[in-house]
Amino acid sequence: MSRPKAYAPRLAKTVRGGLRPQGGRRDAWWRRNLLAWLESLHMGARLGRGRNYAQQGQIKSLTVSPGLIKAEVQGAEATPYHVRIEMPPLPQDAVWALLSAKPILAAQLAAHALPIAFAEALRQNGLTLLPETRRDLTLHCDCKDWARPCKHLAAVLCLFADATAADPALLLRFRGILFPETTANLTPRLLPETEILRLHPSADAAAIPRRLGALPYWRGDEPFSKTLESAYHRAQDKAIAAQTHAADLRFPEDYS
């Protein structure tokens, strides 16, 4: 009797600069519900492998548009797998009618908050914010695995859940709820000298990046906040030097 052939496990190819989750509110109710829905699909080991892919940065790209998530996930093959996750957007007329009747909810959503009262208000109108059954999402991946979700789809859904914990506007965008962005006036202008004199250095140069919070996902090996804090510290030193007329605004790597 011949023994079954033993196959060596195939390891995913390492991705440089892959997307990684960047924290956020891990206890956010929508993140918990989305991951609970994913676990309810009884994927077995595929879910664990997908989580590992998301943590290891195996997702090369991820874009979110109304009703559609597209991603590239690097597995063991030379080329990445293409993933599509679709869900019909919420009907805009019904959503805007709801928000017009409850302006406090509209203000919270516009401020990148996501109160559970919004999901409850949708349910009272016969709508749901998050998937509740397997049929709520259309899942596609061009890998050879017969199961859906496969580990590549699981990886994208895990990363998306973590990304929404950092910025729930991503979930709203996926569901077709878009708020207009205010266009800033980017025209360069010179500050009058009196305004310059009012610019006092902060005791904490990194206060602003910390107030910005975590990015949904980030390609660097170290957390985005540390990268930005370092840049702010250096920029503040240069700004103080400029105010004292020692206006050499180059950084060390500029000397060559």
N, C-alpha and C positions, 0 to 999 in steps of 0.2 A: 504494500500500500504506500503510495507516494505521499510525502509530506507536503502540506500547503506551502507555497512559496512565501518567503519572508520579504517584505518590501520595506526598505529604509524610509523613515518618515521624511517627507519633503518639507524643507524649511522655506518660509517666505523670504524673498529677497529684501535686503535692508534698503530702506528708503531714506535718503538724505533730505532733510527739510520737510518731512511729512507732517501733517496736521496732528496736533495733540490737544486733548481737552485742557482748558485753563481754569479749572475750579468753578467759581461762581457759587450760587446757593445750592449745595447738594441736597438740602432738605426741601427744595422748592416743590410744591404740591404737584405741579405739572410734570416735572422730571420724574418724581416717584410714580405717578400714574402711567407715564409713557413706558418706563422700564417694567412696571408691573404687567402692563399689557404685553410687552415683549416676552416676559417670562411665562405668561399664560399660554403662549404658543407651543410650549413643550418641545423646544428645539434640542434638548439634550446637550451634548458636548459642543455643538455648533455655537451656542450662545457664549460659552466661556472662551472659545477661540476668537469669536468676534470681539469680545471685550478686550482680549489681549491685543488684537490687531489695532483697536482704537487707541489703547494706551501706548503701544509701541510706535505709533506714527506711521502705520501702513497705508493710511488714506492720503493720496497725493493731491486730491482736489475735491472740493465739496461746494456746490452752489445751491442756493435756495431761492425758488421763485414761487409765485402763487400756484399751489397744487402740485408742485414738482420739486423733488430733491434729486440732483445728479451728482455722482461721485465717481472717482477712479480709485480702486483699491488694489494695491500691489500684493500679489500672492507669490507662489513659487515660480510661475511662468515668467518669461522675459517681458511681456507686456502686461499692464494692469488690466483688471477686470472693470467693466463698465456697469454701474449700478444706477437704476432708476426707481424712485419711490413716488407713487402718485396717489393723490387724494383729492377729490373734487373740492374746490374752494367753497367757502361758505357763501350763500347768496348775499350780495352786497346790499340790496335794498332792505332785506330783513335786518342785517347787522346795523346799518346806519339808522334805521328806524328805532332799533333797540337803544343805540347810543344816544340818539337825540332825546329819547325819553328818560335816559339816565346819564346826564352829562358828567356826573362824577366818575362813572366808569370810563367815559371817553377821555377824561383828563388823566386818569391813572394809566390807561393804555398808551396814550401819547407820551407819557413820562417813562415809558419802558418798565412799567409795573404790570403785574398780571394777577389781579385779585380773583379769588375763587368765586366771588359773586358774579363775575362775568360769565364763567362757565355755567353757573346755575341759571343765570338769566337766559343764556342760549338754550339750555335744556327746557326751560319753561316755554320757549317758542319752538320746540320740536327740533332743535339743532344740537350738535355736539362739537366740542372743540378738539377733543382727542379721539383717536381710534378706539373702538370698543370691541370689535370682532376682527377676525382675520380678513373678512371681506371688505373692511373699510379702506384698506390700502391695496393698491396694485403694486406688486413687487417684481422687479426684473433684474437679473444679473446674467451676464453671458459666460459664467463659469459652467463646468460640466456637472456640478452637483445637482441631483434631482430634487433636493428639498428646497422649499421656499418658506421662510427665509433661510438662505445659506449663511455661512459665517461672514461672507463679505457684506451681505445686507445687514446682518446683525451688527457688524462693526460700524457701518454708517449710521444705523439707528442709535447705537450707544453714543457715538460722538455727537450726533445731532441732539440727543437728550441732554448731554453735558453742556453743549453750546447754548441751548435754550436756558439752562440754569444761570449762565452768565449774562445772557441777553434774551429775555422772552420775546422781543420783537421778531426774532427769527421764527418762532412758532407762529406768531400772528401773520408773518409774511407767507409762510407755507399755507396757512389757511385762507389767504387772500385778503387779509386786513392790512392795508397800507396807509400810513399817515404821511402827508406831504412834508418834505424836509424844507426847512427854512434855508434859502440860499444866502450865504454870508457874502458880504462885500469884500472881495479879496484884493481890491485895488490897493497897491502899496501907497503909503503916505508917510510923511515925516512927522514925528511927534514934536510939538512945540517944546522949547526948553523948559517951560514951567511944568509940563506934564512929565518930562524926564526926571525932574527933581522930586516928583512925588512917588517915583518907583523905588520902593524900599525893599531890599533883599529879605526874603522870608527866612525864618530860623530853620525851616524844614524845606529844602529845595525840592523834595520829592512829594510834597503834600498833594499837588495837583494830579500827578499820575495815579496816586493811591485813591483819590476821589473818583477817578474815571472807572475804577474797578477792573475786573478781569476781562480779557478778550474771550470771545466764544471759543476760538481755537487759534493756535500759534505755531509757526514752523520752527522756532528756535529750540535749542536744547535746554536753556534756562528759562524760568518764568518770564513772561513779557514785562511784568511790573519791575523786575530787577533791571532788565535792559533799559527801560524807560527812565527809571530812577537815576541810573548812572549818567544817562544823557542829560537829565535835568540838573544834576549836581555840576556837571562840567559847564553847561550853558549858563548857570547862575554865576559861576566864577568869571566867565568871560563877560557877562553883563556888568558885573561890578567893576571889572577892569576897564570896560568902555566908559563907565560913568566917571572914573577917575582919570580919564584921558590916556590911559595905557591901552589904547584900542587895537591891540593885536588879536584879532578874532580867530586866528588859526588854532587848530588842535595839533597835538604832537605828530600825528600821522601826516599832517600837511607839509611838514618840513622835509624836503627832499632835494 
